């Protein structure tokens, strides 16, 4: 047999095998994405109303914003809102911690990252995701309000996504609250000095969010939004026993 003919033939078989394996991986990935959507729907479909809290995983426990997040989450939980976080450390832990001490469920949408080895222990409902895509959709789909604490690229990504979805009317309008005027002031000034004059956003787009500094004002803003829009959130009965709420802020 001519060796020159055999080698191209073997290469063709190898190329076919690689293509088949690639298709199989792509198909399996689609199945895992569908499975994550199904699981999230099963667990969260009746967890309403709910508020998502975004923020940095790197925020330390003894810092101002960690404590502020825990207080906000506790107030929201006691008012009847389930609290959803990314399930990790930092701001996410503070959100789950505060909610766990309250009357309503503390939910974590966990994802494995290099600097987040495991989820925090303050989750009543814990879901694990392999894909950022399904996790982000789950956040938006199940949020009746979004609270954004100080954070880095991930937090900015989550904020930009929810703003874009509401701006383009691909998602329903919910209150978006940025907590910490000293932290968010520079970004908002840039919106006003660069984005607005260049008409890269509309004037009304600045009304999609508000900046608030205190826990009581955060809760009042969420409630006021639904009162104003005649969609008053229905406050559920407490779903946890006193034994489940042992926590000291």
Secondary structure as GFF3:
##gff-version 3
##sequence-region A 1 249
A	DSSP	alpha_helix	3	44	.	.	.	ID=ss1
A	DSSP	beta_strand	50	54	.	.	.	ID=ss2
A	DSSP	alpha_helix	64	78	.	.	.	ID=ss3
A	DSSP	beta_strand	82	85	.	.	.	ID=ss4
A	DSSP	alpha_helix	91	100	.	.	.	ID=ss5
A	DSSP	beta_strand	106	111	.	.	.	ID=ss6
A	DSSP	beta_strand	125	129	.	.	.	ID=ss7
A	DSSP	alpha_helix	132	141	.	.	.	ID=ss8
A	DSSP	beta_strand	145	148	.	.	.	ID=ss9
A	DSSP	alpha_helix	153	167	.	.	.	ID=ss10
A	DSSP	beta_strand	175	179	.	.	.	ID=ss11
A	DSSP	alpha_helix	181	190	.	.	.	ID=ss12
A	DSSP	pi_helix	191	195	.	.	.	ID=ss13
A	DSSP	three_ten_helix	203	208	.	.	.	ID=ss14
A	DSSP	beta_strand	209	212	.	.	.	ID=ss15
A	DSSP	alpha_helix	215	228	.	.	.	ID=ss16
A	DSSP	three_ten_helix	242	245	.	.	.	ID=ss17
###
